[in-house]
Structures are given as structure tokens and as C-alpha cells.
């Protein structure tokens, strides 16, 4: 027989209120929708009082809710409303009692953090930053490999490369939305810290204040039951609270009524045997005490088991604003300076972190464990290290060794047999092979094949292909689960967790092999923008770097040897600049004229960044020769861009561009020739039609006269007639020279003879 009246459970009320707020209705409007004359039953419904079952079902229907999920489950049909109210009041009292008894334990257990390389614990509230979740697990996305391979390798957004097409939601929103959560995250992404923050929030009454928070390290749970093949989660909880004077019967009531917030940390930190037992027990517990809110954390790829009824989410990389918030807190809490000083230091940190030259460090800082390392180094040095490779080396060591050591995690059997050097060599091989082929994303089959090829060459490696394949799969799983250096970005599609690691490991592989032939193959890529960071790291780590730098210079010269037009252009550049007697460094003058002589619509035209980096004096008042040539090119550019329709507006601009008396002392012939050209121009007083007609008839001839004059007198202004291919080659040549110069400045060990040779011959073609 059906109940005549029903009432909503606490969780049901929460869901109903959420649905009601989403509608944006008033209680009167809802009453009208249900067909009620008064809103009293609506009020009773939302306060957990009993209402007529038909009305209850109608309200749920209108709000789009399942009435069975909303109704209070009452095992005893004869139970009166008074008993229910009394019991509801009693359970709240039990929760308050248990919360009070356990308060200090939760604060001690979850209220502080131990950051790596920081000697003292830090208060959670002093350092924690609210994180976001991906509602779709990265490794379970369906991604199109062909779409990923079409990414422009020269213009990648490093910051969002691994968050490709990912939608973020605030973590607290997800916790409020789902009562059963499985939280995945890569190594050092802050899974435990997030769980601690939920425990502390609940403990302090800021989140689910009517719930009892229970934080359990699954590794400790397994350790406490080491001798037993049967682990009872409920027994563990009863024992925990019994120590604080809460009897088992009261805990049983709390769990049965679904008033506990169960937080289970680090499912990944268990052995295979422990994992099997604990997974079975979590399943049993969640089935028996299904009303409770349960959150489990686990590393990505460390656990394939899917818990029934649990929503899987993944901790997202930190955004720039989250990095800034963390830095704000870190420099105050860790360095122990005043709030004002800490915020000033954090602002300086962020300003430098967001500089274009530090984008690789910014990319690493999206992972909390590496952000902590970055803050530490910045605090110690007052800046980011000049030798970037040292920072990357420390970050790699942190993920490969120190983090698991600090947490006491045992490593997979197959993978454990590899020495640290072997692991690094393996990662270097994978990085260099994939990066050279232009692959930031690669298939699981390809990566396992690369790993198998490396393992096959090791001493005592199995010769059986099947065994080799199994070892390769185990190694890939270990690299992903334990270190987070390789990540599954979509189903059977992998990438390095950070592009910075792929570049650093590629540079290490090049230097490890390090023979002349290998370096010759490496320098072929000098004109490619995406290789820039690899060249910088290689030059920084190679000791001495002379051979690499000289091979780079040779390859730069080879870029233009096969192109007669470009050779002619560079010969002119050398002759023009050597004819000018100025105090600037010769290479800076060549850089100045290189861009000045390019077609005006070309992107590099007038770009003086390289010239200024070679000689900052060019930013001041220019020597007369350079100023005159720049002014003449400006005048020629105006006339080349002139059309009949705008001539009447731009005539004064041409006249003004030719007024160069201040630059023409002792150059009377050129001054007179420019004056003659000026006099050929029509009077600005003439009508628009007349001016239009003049330019249509005379414009091309007049511009040719100006160009011929500049070429004859100043040896500049040639029409090089570059096609698209020529301009692309020039851009490559320019990029390559910039990389060479940056490598020269970055190299930590290079002879003065090599420095002088490169500076003397920069932007000059040497025939080898």
C-alpha cells in the first residue's frame, strides 16, 4: 500500500532547491503550476515536512525530478511524522557531537601542508588556491590525430597545448553537483591538497556543515591492515572515532543516514595486492552506505577500475590567474615576509614569468609541484636562472625521483629495474624521435614501439617479441602513472606533459650522441622556428659549444647558397655597410640595412629589433648616413604605395618626405636632384581631378626617377623582385641568425676566437 504522505530527504531538498532556483520561479508560481490554491504545501516540501504523496509527486514532476530520489527513505511504514522529526533532530545532534569530537583531528590531519624543500609545515589556508576540474577525463576523449597533426608547429599556444578543447568548471561546483566523485590528476597536480581543503572547509562549517568529514589515507588504511586480507572501511572509521568517545552505534546511524563526507586519498599509492582488496572494500562500503558523499583521488593512468555510480573528473592545469594567486600566497606564507612585501615579490615574479622569453617556465608552472619549485628558485636567485637547463633538470629529477621518494611510493617491478640514467635516456630517445618528426602528439602504438626498441638494446633484455611488448606497455604505464611525464591526451594518443620537457630531452639526446654527423643533422633545422628552444638549450649545455656554433653558422650560409637573388642581396648588404664609416658594431649596421632594403609590405621591413640587440646606440640619434638612407627609403615607400585616388591627399606627404636639408650638408648634388624632383610635382592648389590625372600620367615615371637617384647616390632602394619563396628563405635566414646570436649569448663555454668570428661574420655569407 502506497504512503499517503511523503517528505523530502536532506539531499532531496538540496536537489529540489537547485532545480527550483534554475527555473527562476516564486513559490506562488510553482504552487500555481502544480494546481494548488495555497503555497503552504510548497513551503512544507522545501522544509522537509510531510506533504500529500500526490502533491509531492506533482511538485517533483514539474521540477523535472525523480520523486523516488527526492523522498525520504523510511524503512518503517508505520513511523509517525513526530518520530521522523524527532529522529531528524537526533541525527543532527549526533553529527554535531561527532564533528565537535573530531574537529581538532581533522585540522591536524588536513590543516597544514608539507611543501617539497620547505622545512616547516605551511597552513593550508595560507597557500591553497581553488582549482578547476575537467568533466571529461583527458585520456578518454576521442581526438582526431590528423587534426592534432595539422596544428601549426611554429605558432603553438604552449600554455594551452595539452588542454586542447577542454572545458573547465570550478572544483567546488563539481563537489556540490555530484555526491560520488573520482578525482584524477597527474603527478603533483594537487589531488591530496584539494581533498584536504574539502575536509577543512567542511570541518569549519564552510561546506556541507551538517556532514561529518572523514579523511582517510588509503595507504595508511592498507598499512594498518597489512597482515589481514580483509579490510573493513567501516571498522576503520569506527575505531578512529571510538578513540574520540563516539560509539560505533552512533557512527552507524550517521553513515546509515548519509551524513558523512568520506574523503579517500591516493588510490594510486597502493601495491597491486592492496589495491585489489581496497577497491573491493570501497565498492562494498559505497553500496551499503550509498547516501553518503564520497570523494576518491587517484593519479591518472594508475587505476583503470570504474566505481559504479561515481562521476570521474580530472584536475585541470593551473590558469594564469591561479598561478598569480598561488604566487601571492606563496611569497607571504613561505618566505615569511609582510603581506605588502610578499605581494610585491609575487608581482615581480609574475611580471617576469609572463615575459615572452619565459614562456617555457610559465608552461611548467601550470603544475602545482613545479610552480612551487619555480617560486623557490626565484626566491633564492631573485630571478629565473640564466641557465634554463638547470631548472628543467631539477624539475625532471623532482618528477622522476624525489616526489615519489617523499611520499614513500613503491615503483612498478619492470620499471624498477631501469636505472635513473636509463629512464632519462629512454625519455630522451622518445623526445628526440617524436620532436624531429614534428610530432607533439603520437599514437600509443608508436610510443610503445620506441620504448621496445630502447629496451631491446639493454643488457639482459628479453629477445621474445611478446615479452618485449609487455615490458614496453608496462614502462609506458609507469612513466605516465608515476611521473606524469607522458600523458594520454585522448584514447591511445599521447604527448609529453609539457612541451618544455620534450624540447629539453631532445637537446639532451643530441648532446649525448654528440658526434659531428649527429650535429650536422641537427643544425639542418636552424631555419625552423619550432627548434629555437632546442638550439638554445643545446648551446647552453654543450661544453665547449664552439663546434655547434660554427656548424650553425655554416648551415646559415648554406640556406642562401642555392639562391642567386639572395646571394646578390647579401653581397650588396656587405658592400653597402662596409662603405659607411660609423662607430656602430658592423653586424648591427648590416641588420639595420637588411630590413630597410626589404619590400615595404613585407613583415620584416623596418624591423630593427636585431640591430638594436646588437648595438643599443641605434636607439638614440642615428648617424647621418643611416638617418638619410632611412628617410629616402621612407620617401620611396610613400610614392610606391601611392594611388591616383589618394594622390591629392598625400601630395604634401611626398613633399615633406623630400625635405631633407638637415641631412644633406656637404651633399649638394643629392640635394639639388631631390629639389628638381620636388619641383616636378604639381601644385597642391590644383583641383582634385587635375592632381589625379597628373599622378596617373606621371606617377610611375616620377617614382622610377626617385628610385634611380637613391640607387645611384646611396646604393639603396633596389627592386630585388623577391617572390614568395625568396621572402620565405629570407625569413628563415633572419630567424637562423637570431637563433645563432641568442645561442652565442646563452652558451656557457665558448672560446673568444669563435665569438669574434661569429660577430664579425653575422649576416655575411662565407663560402666554406
N, C-alpha and C positions, 0 to 999 in steps of 0.2 A: 504494500500500500504506500502511495507517494506521500511525502510530508506535506502538511497543509501550509507550513511556513518555512522559509529559508533565510539564512543570513550569510553575508559575505565574510570570507576569511580575511586576515590582515593583508595577505599577499593579493587576495582578490580585490580588496578595497583599493590597494595601490594601483593595480592594473586598470580598474574601473575609473579611478580618478584621472589616470593618464589618458585613457580613451575619451573621457568627458572633456578634459582640457583641450585635447586635439580637435574636438568638434567646435569648441568656442561657444557652447550654449550656456544658458542660465538653467537653474533647476526648474524654474517655471516652464521653460520651453521644453525641457526633457519630459516633464510631467504631462504636458500637452501632447507630445509625440507618443507617449505610452497610452494616453487616453484617460488620464487621471484628473479629477476635479481639484485636487489639492496637491501641494508638493511635499506633504508630510511623509508619504512612503519613500519618496526620493531621498529625503534627509535621513530617514531610518536606514535605507540601503547603504548610503555612504558612511554611516557611523557604525555599521556592523550590527545593527539591531535586526530583529526578525521581521520579515515582511511576507505577505501572502505569496505563495510559491508561483502563482500565475503572473503576478505583478513582477516578481523577481526575474522570471524568465523573459518577460516582455522588455524590462529595462536592459537586460543583457543583450537581447536581440537587437534593440535599437542602437546600442553602443557597439555592436559588432563583436560581442564577446561570447565565449562558450560558458554557459551557466554552470556546468559541472566543475569547470576550472575555478570559477569565482566563488562558488558556495563553500561554506564551512563544512568540512567532512566530520560528521558526527556518528561514531560507531553505535551509540545507544539512541534508538529512535524515541524512547520514552523520556529522554532527558529534557527537562523543562528549560525555559528561557532563563529563569533565575539561576539554575545550575550552570548554564553556559556562561552567563555574565560573571558568575562567581568564579568559574574556572579560568575565564579570560583574565580576570583580575589576579587570580592566583599565579598564573603562568608569568604575567608581567612582573610580579613580585619575585618569583624565582629567578628570572633573568636579571633583574636589578641586583639581587643578592649575589648571584654568581659573577656578574660584571664587577661589582664592588670588591669581592674577594680576590678576583684575578687581575684587577687593574694594574697593580704595580708590576706583576709578572710580564704582562703584555708590553708595558712601557720599557722594562728592562730588556726584553727579548727583541723588540722591534723599534724602540725609540732612538737607537743610535746606529751609525754605520762605521765600518772599518774600511776606509779608502786605501788602496794599494800605495805603499811608500809614505803613508801618513801615520806617525807614531801613535797618535791618540784617537779615540773614537770621536765622531762628529755627530751632533744632534740631527736626526732625520729631518725635522722641520727646517733646520738651518741650511740644508743642501738640496733637498728633494725638489724636483721640477715635475709638474704634471705632464704625463706622456700621452701619446696618441696610440690608437690601435688601427691596424688594417683588419677589416671584417672578412677579407678574403686572404687565406694563407698563401703566401708568395709561391711556394713550391707546388701548389695545387691549381695555379692559374693555367688556362690554355693560352699560350702565346704562340704567335706565328714566327718561326725562326727567320723566314725570308723578310718579314717586316723589321725585325731586330737588325738584320744584316744590312738593311738599307739606311740605317742611321748614319748621318754624315760624320765620319770619324774625325774630321778636322774641326767640327764645331759642336762637340758634345757638351751637354749640360752635365758636368761631372757630378754636381750636387744631387741631381735627381735621376741619375743613370739607373741605379738599382731599384728606384721607386717607380719604375715605368708603369704608367696607367693605374696607380694605386690611389684609392680613396681613403682618407684618414677620418677617424672620429675620436673625440676625447675618450680616454680610458674610463673615466668615471661614468660617462654616459653609457658605455657598454656594460659596466658592472651593475648599473641601475636597471638596465634593459633586460639582462639575462641572469637567471638565478643559478645557472650551471655554466661555468666558463673554463675553458682550457686555454691558457695563455702561453703562446710560443714566443721565442725570441732568440736572436743569435747570441753568441758568446759576448758577455759584457754589455748587454743591451739594457740591463736594469730590471730583470724579472723579479729577483728577490726583493730589491728595494721597493718596487711597485707594490708587492704583496705586503711588505712591512708597512707601507704608507696606508693601505686599506685597513690593516689591523689597528694602527694608531688612530686613524680617523674614526673608526667605529668605537674604539676604546674611549675616545674623548667626546663621543656623542655628536660628531660632525657628519656621520654617515651611518645609516641603519642603527640609530641609537637604541632601539628596542631589541637588538640582537646581541648575542653573546659571541665575541670574537675568539676564535681558537686558531692559533698559528702553529703549524707543525712542520718541522724539517723532516722530510721523508727519509733522508739519510740517517738522521738520529733515530727515527722510528725503527728503521731496519737494524741499526746497530744495537738498540736496546732489546731487540728480539733475535739477536744473532744466532742463538742456539736453538731457536724454535722455527719450525717450518710453517707455523701458523701464526699470523699476525692479526690481531683484532684491533681495528682503529678505535672502535667504541670503548674497548677496555683501556686502551692507552689514554683516551680522553678522560675516562672515569678516574683512573689512577692520578692523572695530572691534577684534576680538581679536588680529589679526595685529600690531597696534601694541603689544600686551602679550606678544608672544612665543608666542602659541598658533597653531600652523599650521592651515591650512584642513582638512587630513585629520582632525585631532583634533576640530575643531568639527563636521565632517561626521559623525563617529562619535557624538558627543554628541547631535546633532539626530536622527540615524537611530535611536538607541536611546530617544528620547523623554525625555531627561534635562534638557531646558531648560524654564525658566519664561519664556515670551515675553510681555512686557508692552508693549502698543501704545497709546500715549496720544493722545487728541484727534483722532479721525477727522473730527470736525466742523470742524476748523480748516484744512481744505484747500479749494482752489478746485475748481470743478466738474471741470476737466480733470485736476487732480492726483488728485481723489477717485476718478475712474473708473479711473485707472491703478493706484492703491494698492489699491483694493478687489479688483481682478483679481489683483494680486500676493499679497495676504493669502490669497485663496481658493486660489491655486496652492500657496503655502507650506504652508497648513494641510492641504491634500490630500496633499502629498508627505511632510511631517513630521508626520503625524497623531497620533503618540504623545505629542507634547509638550503641556504645559499652555499655553494661550494665553488672555490676557485683553485685550479691547479696550475703550476708553472712548469715549463719544460723547455729545454733548448730545441731549436729547430733541428729536424732530422734525427734526433736522439730517440724518438719514440713514434712508432707507427700505429700504436693501438688507438682506436677511436672509442671514447666513452659514450655510451648511449645517453642521449638527452643533453649532452654538453655542446655548447657553441664554441667553435675554435676561432681564436683571434691571434693576431701577431703584433708584437710591439714594433711600432714604426721607428725609423731613424729619427733623431732629433732634427727639428726645423731650426732655421737661423734664430728665430725669436726664443726658442727653448734653449739653444746654446748660449744666447746672451743672458737669459735668466739664470742659468746654471753658473756662468762666469761671475755674475753679480753676487751670487750667494757664496761661491767657492772662495773668492778672494777675501771676503769678510770672515767666513767661518774657519777656513783652513789657515790663512796667514795670520789670523787673529789681529787684524788692524781695525780701525774705526770704520763705521758704515760709510762715511764720506770718502775715506782713503780707498776702501775696498771697491766702491762703485767707480772711482776714478781709474783705478788699476784695471778693472773689468772693461771699462770703456776703451782704454788704451789697447787692451788685449783684443777686443772685437774689431776695433779700427784696423789693426794690423792683420787680423785673421781674414778680413774681407778684402784685403788688397789683392789685385789680380795675381801677383806673384806667389801668393799664399793659398791659392785655391785648392792645392793638393792637401794642405794641412786642414783646411776647412772641411774637406770631404771626409778625412779621417775623424774629425771631431763630431761627426753625426752619431758616432757610437760612444755612449757614456764613459766606458772604461778608457777609451783612447782620448776622450775630451779631458778626463782627469789627468792623464799623462801629459797632454799638451799644456794644461794650466800649470802643472808642476814645473815643467821645463821653462815656460815663460816666466814664472815667478823666480826661478833660480838664475836665469840668464838676463832677465829684463827684456827679452826679445825672443823671437824664434831662432833656432840655431842656424849659423851661417852654413854649416854642413848639414843639408837636409837629410842626407842618407843616414846620419846618426840617429835622428828622430825616428825614421822609418825602421831602422834596425831595432831600436828599443821597443817600438810598437809591435813588431813581428815577434820578438822574444817574449813580450808580455802575453800575446795570444797563444804562442806555441808552447810555452813552458810555465811562466810564472803564475798565471791566473788559475790554472788547474792545481798547481802546487799549493797555492794559497788556500784553495778550497778543499784540498785533500782528495782530489778526484783521481781514480784509477783509470788507466788508458787501455783501450782495446788490445787484445792479445796480439793479433797480427801486426798492428801498427806499433805496438810497444817494442818490437824487435828492430825497428828502424831507429838509428841514432839521430840526434838533433841535426847533425850535418846532413845526413841522408834525407831527412824531411825537407830541409831547406833546399837541397839540390833537386829533389823531386819537384817542389813548388817552382823553383827557377826554370826547370825544363818545361813544365806546363805553361808557365807565364810567357816565356820567350817564344815557344812554338805558336801559341794562340795569338799573341800580340803581333808577331811577324806576319801572320796570315790575316791580320786585320780583324780578328775575332774577339769581341768583348763578351759575347755570349756564345756558348758552344754546347753541343749535344752531349748527353751522358755517355753515349757510345764512344764518342771521340775522346772524352776526358779519361774514360777507363782504359782505352787503348794506349794513351800516352803514359798513364800510370803503369800499365802492364809492361810496356817497353822499358821503362826505367827499372822496375822491379826485376825483370828478366836478367839484367846485367849485374845484379848484386851477387855477392858470394852466397853459395848455398840456396840460390833461388830455385823453385820447382821448375822442372822442364815441361811438366804436363800442362797443356794449354788451359784445361778446365780449372786446375788448381790456381794457375796464374790469374785467370779471370776472376775467381772468387776472392783472391788476395787483393786484386785491383779494386773490386767493388767494396771490400771491407776498408781499404785505405781511403777511398773517396768518402765513404760514410763517416770515417773517423775525422778526416780533415774538416768536414762540414760540421759535424756534431760537436767535436771537442774544441776546435779552434775558430770556427766560423770564417775561415779564410776563403773557402769556396762555398758558394750558396746556390741552392736550386731556385732559380728565379721564375720558373714555370715548369710544367710537367716535363721532366727529362731535359731541361735546359738550364745550364749552369753559367755562372760568371764568378770572378773574384769579388769578394765582399766590397772591396774598394779598388777603383781603377789605379789609385796610387800604389797599392801593393803589386798589381800586375806590372806597372812600369818599373818599380824598384827591383823586383825579382828578375825582370827581363835584363835590366842593366847589370845585375849581379851575374847572370848566366853568361852574358857577353864577356865580362871581365874574367870569369872563371875559366872559360875556354881560352880566351885571350891571345891566340896566335894571330899572326899577321893576316892570314887568309880570312879568319873569322872577323877581324876588324875591318878588312876590305869589304866584306859582305854587309857589315853593319853601317858603314859610312855611306853606302848607296842611298840610304833613307834620309839623308841630311836635308833634302828639299821638302820633306813631308812634315807638315805642321804637327801631326799627332805624335811624332817621335821626339819632339823637343825635350820633354822631361826626361826621357831615357838618356839622351845625349848629355844633358846637364848632370845627371846622377853618375853616369859612366865617367865623365871628365873629373868629377869630384872624388870618386872612389879610386880611380886608377893612379897608381904611384910608380914611376912618374907618368904624367899624362902626355908627354911630348909626341910619342908615336901616334896616338889617337888624334891629337890636334893637327898634326901635319898631314895625316891621311884625310882628315876632314877638309883641310884647305885644298888638297889635291883634287878631292871629289867635287868641291865647289867650282874649281876651274873647269873640270870635265863637263859640268852642267851646260856650259855655253860653247864648248869647242866645236860641236857639230852644227852650230847655228851661225852662219856668216853675218847676218844682220846684227846679232847680239855681240859678236866679236868686234865688229866695226864700231858699235856703240861704245863698248868698253875701251877700245883703243882711243876713240875720241875723248872719253872721260879722262883717261890718263894724261893725254896730251894737253887738254884744256886746263886741268887742275895744276899740272906742272908748270904751266906758263904764268900762273898767278903767284905773285910774291906776297904772301900773308903770313902772320905769326901762328895761325891755327895749325893743329895737327893735320898733316896731309890727308890721312884717312877720313877725317871729319869733313874736309873740303870736298873729297870725292863723294861722300854720302850726300852732301848738300846739293851738288850738281847732278847726281844720279836721279834724284826725284824731280829736280827743277826741269830737266830735259824731257821728262815723260809727257805723253799726251795729256792735255788738261782734264779730260773726263775720267782718266784712269785713277783708281783708288789710291795708288801710291804717290800720285802727283802732289808736290809741295809738302810731303810728309817728312818732317825734319827730326823725328824722334831719335833715329840712329845717329845723325850728325850731332845732335845735342848731347847724346850719351857719350860720344867720343870726345867732345870739347864743349863744355858748358858756356864758354865765352861767346859762342854763336848766339846765345840768347840775349846778349847785350847789343850795343850798337854795332852793326855789321861793317866790316871793312868795305871801302868804296867799291872795289871790283865786284864783290858779292852782291852788295846792295843795288848796284847799277844793273847787273845781269838779272836779278830778281825783278826789278822794276820793268825792264824791257820785255821779259817773258810775260809779265802781267799785262802789259800793253798789247802784246801779240795775242794773248789769250782772249782779251776783250774783243778784238777785231775778228778772231776766228769764230767766236760764239755769236757774232752779230748777225742779225737777220734784217731784211728790208722793213719788216713790221715794227721793229723796236729801235731802228736807227735814229729816228727823230728824238727818242727819249735818251739814248745812250751816246749821242754825239759828244756831249760835254764830258762823259767819262773817258772817251778816247783822247780828247784834247788834254784833259787833266793828266792822263797816264803818260802822255808825251812830254809833259812839262817837268823835265829832269835837270834843270840848270844847276841845282845844288850838288848833283853827282857828276857834272860834266866839266869841271875845271881841268884845264890842260887837255881837253878832248874837243877842240874847236871843230874838227871835221865832222865828228859824230853829231855834235850839237847843231851844226848847220844843216846836216842831212835830215835830222829829226824836225828841224824848223821848216824845211822845204816840204816834208810830208804833211806837217801840220797845216801849212798854207794851202795844200791841195784840197783839204777838207772844205765842204760848203759852209756857208754862214749859218749859224743856228737860227737866224732871223727868217730864213726861207720857210715856205709853207711845208706842211707835213707831206703832201703829195710830191713836192719838188725834192725833199730830202729822201723820200722813199725811192724815187726814180734815180737819184744820184747813186745811192748805195747799190741798187740793182744793176746799174751800168758799170760802176767803177769800183765797187767794194772788193771784189776778188783781186783785181789788179793792184789796188792800193795795199791790201794785206800782203800780197806777194812781194811788193817793194819793201814793206816793213820787215818781212822775214829775211829777204836777201840782204838788207842793210845790217840786221843783227848778226846774221851768219858771217858776213864779210868782216864786220868790225869787231865782233865779240866772240866769234866761233861758237855760237849757241843759237838755238831756235830751229834746228834742223827738223824736217819732217821725216821721221825714221820709218814711217809706213809699217809700223808693227801690226801684225794680225793677232787674233785671239791667242793662238798658240805661242807666239813670241812673248806676249804680255804675261801669259801663264808661266813661261820659263823665267822671265824677269822676276816675277813674284817669288818663284822657287829660289832663285839665285839670291834675292834680297833676304828671304827668310833664313836661308842657309848661312849667310854672312852674319845675321843677327845671332843665330844659334852659336856659331863659332866664337863670336865676341863674348857672348854670355858664358860659354864653356871656358874660355880663356880666363875670365874673371872669377869663375867658380872653381877652377882647378886648384887643388891644394898642393900640388907638387909638379912644377914645370920649370924648365931652365929659362934663364933670361934670354938666351940666344933664340929660343922658339918664340918667346913673347915678342921680341924685336922683329923677327922675321914676319910673323903674322900681322903685327901692327903696320909694318912697312908695306905689306902687300895686300892688305884688306881692300876689296873692290878693284883689284887689279888682276888680270889674267896672266898666270905664269905658265909657260909651256914646259911640261915635265918630260 
